[in-house]
Amino acid sequence: MCPPEIALLKTFVHYFLHLAFPAVIAFVFYRNQWKRVYLILLATMLVDLDHLFADPIFDPNRMSVGFHFLHSYYAIAVYFLLLFFKGNLRIIGIGLLFHMLTDFQDFVLWCH
């Protein structure tokens, strides 16, 4: 169990990486169309719908990566393959992989 200060920092970092950092990615790598790319990156958070099939839906001591079916290693392999396409599929792949990285660091780097 994390001390309250660490738990607050963990929550801040988690949501910063999910909501704000994709804007940085979009602006740095897709400057001319960063708003559209940012919205696509945000839309990749729909991958969390697979949490609705878990019981309990949210467990702070459970790592999402490898547990939920859209967070499985097979799914991550598909997300990696999306990087080899152009256009929106590549952007979706970037967003999904970054999402997995965010969920992974959320569990591995912080107390749980």
Secondary structure, 3 states (H helix, E strand, C coil): CCCHHHHHHHHHHHHHHHHHHHHHHHHHHCHHHHHHHHHHHHHHHHHHHHHHHCCCCCCCCCCCCCCCHHHCHHHHHHHHHHHHCCCHHHHHHHHHHHHHHHHHHHHHCCCC
